[in-house]
Amino acid sequence: MAGRDSLAVRAPDRAEDVTDTGGATVSAAAADAERPAAAAPPGGVPEHPGTPVDVAAYLRAAEGRRTRRAFTDSAVIAFRNLLTIKRVPTLLVSATVQPLMFVALFAYVFGASLGGGEYREFLMAGIFTQTVVFNAAFTTVGLAGDLQSGLIDRFRSLPMSRLAVVLGRTVSDFVVNVISVVVMVGCGYLIGWRITGGVGDALAAFGILALFAFAMSWVGVFTGLVARNVEVAQSVGFLWMFPFTFISSAFISAQSLPGPLRVLAEWNPITAVATAGRRLFGNPAPPDFPVATGWAAEHAPLYALVCAAVIIVVFGTLSLLSHRRVARA
């Protein structure tokens, strides 16, 4: 028994001293301190329990997972919204047929007294801008309908990103805006509109229009979250769209408006987008139209980009805050 006891070796406790191969005595805590921190693997969890973790790497990995999940979930929601349009094609009526009615109205009913063919070329950039603004109502009504039907509540019960609901809505409605503009381009060519500028300028004009369309969709998201039901959303949406669109140079020269309305029209983002489009498409105003002056008119493409960026930041933030408030309600 004595021999057997003498052969027994007791494993050292972590709180006691341990001896390394060189014979020096160090504590377990000191050994842990000297051991290099292991970088977190892609999943963010150390491979061996008890191994010190690089906290910064762990947080970066977690943040990366959240970002990827937000974009993946947003893509799923956007695809779901587009499937709804596929199954109910009449939802595209307001996004495609209504702009065609405005083209016919302004080009042929009012256009004869405003410049004929030259006015029709001047008109199309304004119609493009008006189309993406009015399509914000599509966003407003769609999101308000999801809230009213309880679909947003069901989304909140799922393990998905909170950002996905609003971002997916803006992405799907951006696709609707692209379809609308393509239809309007075809309609413009039928009535005699042509792009006389360079290819690069034309692409820049469509790029500004696309950014402004994305900005307007965030305005629609905020309005839909505030309205919360379809009936109120329809009223509130058009309440700001009509004055915002018509007190601009979308259809006429802003210089022809009286006093305060002229100032509002000159600095209206719709004026900037329409003016930038005309300049880049190579569509000048009819000769009898007053020439627009001022910084906003002279730097229309830059001002249009600034306006779109500000709208995205402001209404994107308000939309996320409103979505959190709705989630807590």
SULCORUR-V508811 format. One record per helix or strand of 3 or more residues. SS is the DSSP state (a for helix, b for strand). FROM is the first residue (numbers start at 1). LEN is the number of residues. Records with the same first field share a line. If there is no record, write none. Layout:
SS: FROM-LEN, FROM-LEN
This chain:
a: 2-6, 28-7, 55-33, 89-26, 117-18, 136-14, 151-6, 163-28, 199-29, 230-17, 254-3, 259-9, 269-13, 295-4, 300-29
b: 17-3, 25-3
